[in-house]
Amino acid sequence: MTVCRDCCCGSRTKHPAVDHDAQIDRLRAELEPEHRIRTSLCLDVCSQSNAIVVQPAPEARRRGARPVWFGLVLDDTVLDDLITWVRDGGPGNADLPAVLELSVISPPTV
């Protein structure tokens, strides 16, 4: 999982009501060491901040699964749903819950 944390994502200026550090801490506490949580500089989807990209497990990727991009991850409810889905297997291994489909965004184009 890659969590964007640069200019807009993770910004108290843009999202003052969100505890951005607590989001990262919670993801790490809930998912590591089974799942790697890393932060990245700008993923270029600033209008959709906070953004998270969930990578498929290697075997799921070999079967054709692709990363799933999520935007507007600004509250604990979305974080809860993401954590549950990743624990259930994530892309290629578990169906994406309908509630999370509302947060799916398109990756930026080159």
Secondary structure, 3 states (H helix, E strand, C coil): CEEECCCCCCCCCCCCCCCHHHHHHHHHHHHCCCCCCEEECCCCCHHHCCCEEECCCHHHHHCCCCCEEECCCCCHHHHHHHHHHHHHCCCCCCCCCHHHHCCEECCCCC
